[in-house]
């Protein structure tokens, strides 16, 4: 995979199943590369545990700019400050 030209840090958003992980671009590429030998581990209740190929496994990567990363981090910090506050109660 070819690395995009950048002037500042670039982040990769790796989607694994239901999770989206943000990390430096080089780490995202390393993570995806490490999955090339991965196998699927299946341990369902009342079934025999097995390991087999990852036929239905989907991984995607998107690029996140440094500016987007900072904006989204700031959004998280701003929302964290207000999410712990209780709504004001009024007496009617």
TAGI-V269301 format. One record per residue. N is the residue number from 1. RES is the residue in three letters. D_CENTER is the distance of its C-alpha to the mean C-alpha in whole Angstrom. Layout:
N,RES,D_CENTER
N,RES,D_CENTER
//
This chain:
1,UNK,19
2,UNK,20
3,UNK,19
4,UNK,19
5,UNK,22
6,UNK,21
7,UNK,23
8,UNK,20
9,UNK,17
10,UNK,14
11,UNK,11
12,UNK,8
13,UNK,5
14,UNK,5
15,UNK,5
16,UNK,7
17,UNK,9
18,UNK,9
19,UNK,5
20,UNK,2
21,UNK,2
22,UNK,5
23,UNK,8
24,UNK,11
25,UNK,12
26,UNK,14
27,UNK,12
28,UNK,10
29,UNK,13
30,UNK,14
31,UNK,11
32,UNK,12
33,UNK,16
34,UNK,16
35,UNK,15
36,UNK,18
37,UNK,20
38,UNK,18
39,UNK,20
40,UNK,19
41,UNK,21
42,UNK,22
43,UNK,24
44,UNK,25
45,UNK,27
46,UNK,31
47,UNK,30
48,UNK,30
49,UNK,27
50,UNK,27
51,UNK,24
52,UNK,24
53,UNK,23
54,UNK,19
55,UNK,21
56,UNK,19
57,UNK,15
58,UNK,13
59,UNK,10
60,UNK,10
61,UNK,9
62,UNK,10
63,UNK,12
64,UNK,11
65,UNK,15
66,UNK,16
67,UNK,18
68,UNK,15
69,UNK,13
70,UNK,16
71,UNK,17
72,UNK,13
73,UNK,14
74,UNK,17
75,UNK,17
76,UNK,15
77,UNK,18
78,UNK,20
79,UNK,19
80,UNK,19
81,UNK,23
82,UNK,24
83,UNK,22
84,UNK,24
85,UNK,27
86,UNK,30
87,UNK,31
88,UNK,35
89,UNK,37
90,UNK,41
91,UNK,44
92,UNK,46
//
